[in-house]
Amino acid sequence: MKNFIVILLVLFLSVSCKKEVVKQPAKLIEKDKMIDIMYDLSLLEAMRYQKPLSLDSIDNDPTRFILKKYKVDSLQFAQNNMYYASDYDRYKDMFDEVNKRIAVNQRAADSLAKIDEKKAAKANKNKPKEMKEVSKDSVHKRIPKVNIDSIKMAQRKHRRDL
């Protein structure tokens, strides 16, 4: 009797695990297109955290723009996202693909930034010394030297007038 209950429980658990938790949506977005949407949304989120004021000044919702770009409405995206998220392995593979694309673009951006830094360093070497000193801190203004004797003379003159 105990063996029968154990076998029945194992059979019940194995059958219940096979069932799809989330049904496939009527308008299924292809996996590659979904990866593209997720990639663009990831870049958008990165922009929001790096420079939050840059996206606040835009009147339109950038997320809506990305969904419009791929001709997908927000409900369709939410349903498809839930469907893909219900299968952990497939969803993880999709995010791994997004991370690979971001890493490739990040390396390209880093190399372009290094090239720009080298160009700026070369340009600074060619500038005269006076220009280099001024460009170090554009906020700091150079104060011309004042002859201390002229200050003392102005103080004496002011004392005499009193």
Secondary structure as UniProt FT lines:
FT   HELIX           2..18
FT   HELIX           31..50
FT   HELIX           52..56
FT   HELIX           62..69
FT   TURN            70..71
FT   HELIX           74..85
FT   HELIX           88..126
FT   HELIX           129..136
FT   HELIX           148..161
//
